[in-house]
Amino acid sequence: SSPPEVTSTERVARLLSRSERLVEQAQARAKAAKKFRRQGREHLWRAQLRRCVLLCTTALDQDPGHLSTRFLLTAALLQLGDLHGGLHQALATIAKSQHAGEKLQAPTVHMVAASAAARLGNADLAIGVLTDAVEKFPAHPEPCAALGMELHQAGRWSARDMSQLALDRDSTEGCLRHLSDDQRAAAELVASGCAAPLAPQEEAAACAERAKDASSDSESEARLHVAAAASPREPALRSK
C-alpha cells in the first residue's frame, strides 16, 4: 500500500522541529566560540561563529518569526565584524516583533541597531531607532542617554532635554536598568550644556574603544552576550 499522505500541518511541524534542532546546534557553536575566544584561539573562534551564522540563517529560512534566533544571528555577525549584516538583522528583529505583536522586554535590540548604524556613519538612522526606543521603553533611561549623545554629536539643541530625561528616568523608582556611572556622567555633562562635540578623530577613537567592551543582553528571549561591536555607545565627551 502507498504511504499515508503528509498533511500541511505535519509538514509545518516537521519544519519547525528541524528549525529548533538547527537553533540548538547554533547555540552550541556560539558557546564553543566563547570558549575558544577565552583560550585565545582566534581561528577556531571565527570558525565556530561562521558555522553559527550558517545554522541560524538556515533555521530562519524555515521559521522567519523565531526572534531568539535573530538575536543569536545578530550577535554572531557583529562579533565577526559584519556591521551591515548585524544592523540588518537587528532592524529585522524589531520589525518582526512589531508585525507579530510581540513586545520586546528591553531596548537591547534598538541599542544594538543604533550603535551599528552610528558606527557605519548613519546618524539619522541611529537617531530614528533610538527615538523609537525612548517611546517604547519608558522605564529604561539608556535609550535617552544614547539619543542625547547622538543629538549632541549632530549639534541639535534637543540633546540637552533628552539627556535630562535620561537622568530623570534613571532616578525614578520604576527604573528597570540604571545608567552606568560613565553614562550618567556624560548625560549630566550634555544636559548642563558643558560638553563639546567630539572631533572626528576623537569619535573614531571612541568607537574603537567601545568595540573592546562587551555588554550583556538582558532580554529573556536572547539569553546571550551581545557582541562588542554592538554594545551601546559609551559616553566619550570632553568639557568645553
C-alpha positions as CSV (number, residue, x, y, z in Angstrom):
1,S,0.0,0.0,0.0
2,S,1.1,3.6,-0.6
3,P,2.4,5.6,2.4
4,P,-0.1,7.9,4.0
5,E,-0.2,11.5,2.6
6,V,1.6,14.0,4.8
7,T,-0.7,16.9,5.7
8,S,0.3,20.6,5.5
9,T,0.1,20.7,9.3
10,E,2.6,17.8,9.6
11,R,4.9,19.5,7.1
12,V,4.9,22.7,9.2
13,A,5.5,20.7,12.4
14,R,8.5,18.9,10.8
15,L,10.0,22.2,9.6
16,L,9.6,23.8,13.0
17,S,11.2,20.7,14.6
18,R,14.1,20.9,12.3
19,S,14.5,24.6,12.8
20,E,14.6,24.0,16.6
21,R,17.4,21.5,16.1
22,L,19.3,23.9,14.0
23,V,19.0,26.6,16.6
24,E,20.3,24.2,19.3
25,Q,23.3,23.5,17.1
26,A,23.8,27.2,16.6
27,Q,23.7,27.9,20.3
28,A,26.3,25.1,20.9
29,R,28.6,26.7,18.3
30,A,28.2,30.1,19.9
31,K,29.1,28.6,23.3
32,A,32.1,26.8,21.8
33,A,33.2,30.1,20.2
34,K,33.2,31.8,23.6
35,K,35.4,29.1,25.0
36,F,37.9,29.4,22.1
37,R,37.9,33.2,22.5
38,R,38.9,32.9,26.1
39,Q,41.7,30.5,25.1
40,G,42.9,32.9,22.5
41,R,42.3,30.5,19.6
42,E,41.0,33.1,17.2
43,H,40.8,30.9,14.1
44,L,38.6,28.4,15.9
45,W,36.6,31.2,17.4
46,R,35.8,32.6,14.0
47,A,35.1,29.2,12.5
48,Q,32.5,28.4,15.2
49,L,30.9,31.8,14.7
50,R,30.7,31.4,10.9
51,R,29.0,28.0,11.5
52,C,26.6,29.6,13.9
53,V,25.7,32.2,11.3
54,L,25.0,29.5,8.7
55,L,22.9,27.4,11.1
56,C,20.9,30.5,12.2
57,T,20.3,31.6,8.6
58,T,19.1,28.1,7.6
59,A,16.8,28.0,10.7
60,L,15.3,31.4,9.8
61,D,14.6,30.2,6.3
62,Q,12.2,27.7,7.8
63,D,10.9,29.8,10.7
64,P,11.4,33.5,9.9
65,G,9.5,34.6,13.0
66,H,11.8,33.0,15.5
67,L,13.1,36.1,17.3
68,S,15.6,34.5,19.6
69,T,17.3,33.0,16.5
70,R,17.7,36.6,15.1
71,F,19.2,37.7,18.4
72,L,21.8,34.9,18.1
73,L,22.5,35.7,14.4
74,T,22.8,39.4,15.1
75,A,25.4,38.8,17.9
76,A,27.4,36.4,15.8
77,L,27.5,38.7,12.8
78,L,28.6,41.6,14.9
79,Q,31.3,39.6,16.7
80,L,32.6,38.8,13.2
81,G,32.8,42.5,12.4
82,D,29.9,42.4,9.9
83,L,28.2,45.7,10.9
84,H,26.0,45.8,7.9
85,G,24.7,42.3,8.4
86,G,24.2,42.8,12.2
87,L,22.3,46.1,11.6
88,H,20.1,44.4,9.0
89,Q,19.2,41.5,11.5
90,A,18.7,43.9,14.4
91,L,16.3,46.0,12.3
92,A,14.6,42.8,11.1
93,T,14.1,41.7,14.7
94,I,12.4,45.0,15.6
95,A,10.2,44.8,12.5
96,K,9.3,41.2,13.1
97,S,8.4,41.8,16.7
98,Q,6.1,44.7,15.7
99,H,4.5,42.7,13.0
100,A,3.8,39.7,15.2
101,G,2.6,41.9,18.1
102,E,5.3,40.6,20.4
103,K,6.5,43.2,22.9
104,L,10.3,43.2,23.4
105,Q,11.1,43.2,27.1
106,A,14.1,45.7,26.9
107,P,15.6,48.1,24.4
108,T,18.6,45.9,23.7
109,V,17.9,45.3,20.0
110,H,17.3,49.0,19.5
111,M,20.6,49.9,21.2
112,V,22.3,47.3,19.0
113,A,20.9,48.7,15.8
114,A,21.6,52.3,16.8
115,S,25.2,51.5,17.7
116,A,25.8,49.7,14.4
117,A,24.1,52.5,12.4
118,A,26.2,55.1,14.1
119,R,29.4,53.3,13.6
120,L,28.5,53.0,9.9
121,G,28.0,56.7,9.8
122,N,24.2,56.7,9.5
123,A,23.4,59.1,12.3
124,D,19.9,59.7,11.1
125,L,19.0,56.0,11.3
126,A,20.6,55.8,14.7
127,I,18.5,58.8,15.9
128,G,15.4,57.3,14.5
129,V,15.9,53.9,16.1
130,L,16.7,55.5,19.5
131,T,13.7,57.8,19.3
132,D,11.5,54.7,18.8
133,A,13.2,53.1,21.9
134,V,12.7,56.1,24.1
135,E,8.9,56.0,23.3
136,K,8.5,52.2,23.7
137,F,10.6,51.7,26.9
138,P,9.8,54.5,29.4
139,A,11.3,52.6,32.3
140,H,14.7,52.4,30.6
141,P,17.0,55.6,30.7
142,E,19.7,54.1,28.4
143,P,18.0,54.9,25.1
144,C,17.5,58.5,26.3
145,A,21.2,58.8,27.2
146,A,22.3,57.3,23.9
147,L,19.9,59.5,21.9
148,G,21.2,62.6,23.8
149,M,24.7,61.6,22.8
150,E,23.7,61.3,19.1
151,L,21.8,64.5,19.1
152,H,24.7,66.2,20.8
153,Q,27.1,64.9,18.1
154,A,24.6,66.2,15.5
155,G,24.7,69.7,17.1
156,R,21.0,69.7,18.0
157,W,19.7,71.7,20.9
158,S,17.3,68.9,21.9
159,A,20.3,66.9,23.2
160,R,20.2,68.7,26.5
161,D,16.5,67.9,27.1
162,M,16.9,64.3,26.1
163,S,20.0,63.8,28.4
164,Q,18.0,65.4,31.2
165,L,15.2,62.9,30.5
166,A,17.7,60.1,30.8
167,L,18.7,61.4,34.3
168,D,15.1,61.8,35.3
169,R,14.2,58.2,34.3
170,D,17.3,56.9,36.0
171,S,16.3,58.5,39.3
172,T,12.7,57.0,39.4
173,E,11.7,54.0,41.4
174,G,10.3,52.3,38.4
175,C,13.7,52.3,36.5
176,L,14.4,48.8,35.3
177,R,18.0,49.2,34.4
178,H,20.1,52.1,35.7
179,L,22.7,54.0,33.8
180,S,26.4,53.2,34.4
181,D,28.5,55.7,36.2
182,D,30.1,56.8,32.9
183,Q,26.7,57.1,31.1
184,R,25.3,59.2,33.9
185,A,28.3,61.5,34.0
186,A,28.1,62.0,30.2
187,A,24.3,62.7,30.4
188,E,24.9,65.3,33.1
189,L,27.6,66.9,31.0
190,V,25.3,67.1,28.0
191,A,22.3,68.2,30.0
192,S,24.3,71.0,31.6
193,G,25.4,72.3,28.2
194,C,29.1,71.9,29.2
195,A,30.0,69.2,26.7
196,A,31.7,70.0,23.4
197,P,31.2,67.6,20.4
198,L,34.0,65.2,19.7
199,A,36.3,65.9,16.8
200,P,36.0,63.3,14.0
201,Q,39.3,61.6,15.1
202,E,38.2,61.6,18.7
203,E,34.9,60.0,17.8
204,A,36.7,57.3,15.7
205,A,38.9,56.6,18.7
206,A,35.9,56.4,21.0
207,C,34.2,53.9,18.6
208,A,37.4,51.8,18.6
209,E,37.5,51.8,22.4
210,R,33.8,50.8,22.7
211,A,34.4,47.9,20.4
212,K,36.7,46.4,23.0
213,D,33.9,46.1,25.6
214,A,31.0,43.5,25.5
215,S,27.7,44.2,27.1
216,S,25.2,41.6,28.4
217,D,21.8,41.3,26.7
218,S,19.2,41.3,29.4
219,E,16.3,40.1,27.2
220,S,14.9,36.7,28.2
221,E,14.4,35.8,24.5
222,A,18.1,36.2,23.7
223,R,20.0,34.7,26.6
224,L,23.3,35.5,25.0
225,H,26.0,38.1,25.2
226,V,25.7,41.0,22.7
227,A,28.8,41.3,20.6
228,A,31.3,44.0,21.5
229,A,30.6,45.8,18.2
230,A,27.0,46.2,19.2
231,S,27.4,47.5,22.7
232,P,25.7,50.8,23.5
233,R,27.7,53.9,22.6
234,E,29.7,54.5,25.7
235,P,30.0,58.2,26.6
236,A,33.2,59.8,25.4
237,L,33.0,63.5,25.9
238,R,35.2,66.4,26.7
239,S,34.2,69.6,28.5
240,K,34.1,72.9,26.8
